[in-house]
Amino acid sequence: MTNHYYTNKPSVESNRQKWNFDLKGYTFSFTTDSGVFSKKEVDFGSKVLIEAFEEPKVDGRFLDVGCGYGPIGLSLAKSFPDRMVDMIDVNERAVELAKENAANNKVENVSIFVSDIYEKVTATDYAAILSNPPIRAGKKVVHEILEKAWTHLAPNGELWVVIQKKQGAPSAIEKLESLFEEVEVVTKKKGYSIIKSKKG
């Protein structure tokens, strides 16, 4: 099972690709590889999340959980140059690609590192946490991303996630409502829900 994008060291043979993609008014050059999520284009869910995201009123950095090769974190870092963006993924190959893509797209206000969910994350004052959670890793992993976000957010900080209805959006919303003071579905597109949860 080590060929999944949510494993630490994908064993699938490397097959790098390079392509351009427009996000938030910027054209990014992405290098991707086998063993990472959505290697041929930025997936629809991430794109909807990026487009829907609004800067919170709270000061502080952002955290991209499960950053892959970097589309969410890098596009936000480019759009909000005064914010630092931490980007984490369990997949070492994805993290190396994200670092490479940050350098190639001249995005400097990022910190990119390997972490199994929040294992290596020490900050508890993020203004926003964003995630396109690895649904295929299972409900336990997805709900851990949702549950533990609360402790890493500053007061009034926000968790933004994208989940497809058929892949568990209703149960994710239920889980979030048990954790956060405010939960709203910001937008829905083609079965994908963008859910914003605000910490009191």
N, C-alpha and C positions, 0 to 999 in steps of 0.2 A: 504493500500500500504506500510505497514511498514515492510514487509518481504524482500524487495529488499536490496541488498548489499550496495546500495548508500544512504540508510537512516541512520539517526543518531543513533537510538536505535532499531535494528531489534527485532521484537517480536516473531519470530520463536523460537521454543524450542531448547535449546542447545543440540548439539550432536557432541562432540569433537572427532577428529581423529588425529592420529599421523603417519607420514610417512617420508621417506627420499627422497631427490631429489638432483641430481648433477647439479651445476650451476658454470660456469667459473672455472672448475677444483676443486671445493670444494663440499663435500657432506654435505648438510644441513638437519637437522632434523626439520621438520615443524609440529607445532600443528595448526589445523584449526578447524572450527566449522560451523554449519548451520548459514545462514545469512551473510556469507562473500563470496566474489567472488572466483570461481574456487577452491572449498574446497578439491577436491580429488587429484589434481596434479597442478603443475605450468602450467598455460595455455600457449598455443603455442605462442600467440602474445607476452606475457611477455618474454618468453624464447628467441624469435628471437631478441627482443629489447636488452636484456641483452648481448647476444652474439655479436650483431652489434656495441654496444656502444664503442666509443674510447674516451680516456681521453682528454679533451680539454687542450689547451696550457695555458689557463687562471688559475691563482691561485684562490682558494676559495672553498667553500663547494658546495655540490650537494643537490638537492631537489627532492624527489620522491612524486609526486602528485597523490593521490589515491593509497596509498601504500598497502592496503589490509593487509594480515597477514605478508607481508614483503619481498617477493622474490626479487624484483628489488633492493630496497634500501639496503637490507642486503648483497646481492651478490656483489653489488658495494662497499659497505663499507669494505667487506672482501678483495676485489681485490685491493682497493686503500686505504690502512691503514693510509696514511698521510692526507686523506681528511675526513672532517666531512660530514655526510649525514643526512639531515633533512628529516623525513618521516611523511607525513600527510594523514589523511583520515577523512571523515565526520562520518564514522561508528565507534562508540565507541568500539564495540566488536572486530572489526578488529584491532584497535589501541592497545588494550590490548593483543591480540594475537601476534602482531608485537613486542611488548615489551618483551613478554615471549620468542618469537623465537630468539630475539637478545641475551637475557641472556643465553638461552640454547645452542646457537651456538657461545658463547663467542665473540660477536661483540659489541665493546664498543664505537666506533667512530660514534655513531648515536644519534639523538634526535628525539623522536617519540611523536607526539601529535595530538589531535583532531582539525581539522580545516575544515570548509565548503569552499572548494576550497582554495583561498588564504586569507581567512578572518583573520586568526591568524598569518599569515606570515608577518613579519616586514622587513626582510632582502631584500635588493635590489641589492645584489652583488654576486648572485650565479654564479658559473662557468658553471654549467649545471643544467637544470631542465629536469626530465624524467617523462613520463606519459603513461600509458596504459589507456586512458580515458574511463569513464563509458558510453559506447555508449547507453546503455538502459536508461540512465538518460535523454537523449534527446540532440538534436543539440545545444540548448542554453547553456547547461552546458559544453559540449565539447568545443564549441567555446570560452566560457569564460576562460577555462583552457588555450587555445591557445593565446587568446588576452592578458590576464593579465600576462602571463609569461614574456613578453617583459620588463615590469617595474621592475620585480624581478631579472633580469639578469644583470650581470656586462657587461661592454663594451667587445665585442667579446665573450660573453657567448653564450651557445648553448641550444636550446630546442630540445629534442629527444622524438618523440612520435611514437607509433605503432597504425595504423588504417587499418582495412580491406577495400578493394576496395568497396565491396557491402555495407559497413556501413559508407561510406562517405569520403573515402580518397581523391577523386578528389576535393570535396568542401573544405576539410580541407587544402589541398595544396594551393588552390586559396586564402583562408583566410590568410594563413601564408605568402604568397607572397605579400599580401597587408600590412603586418606588419613588416616583417624582410628583412634585406638587402640581405641575401643569404639563399636560400631554396634548398635542394637537397634530392632526394630519395636515401638513402644509399644502401638499399637492398630490395628485394621483395621475399617473400616465401609463397607459397600456398595462395595467395590472400592478404597477409599481407604486408603493406608497412612500412618501417622504415624511417621516415622523420626527417631530421636534419635541423634546422633553426638557423642561426647565427645572432646575434645582432651586428650591426656595431659600 
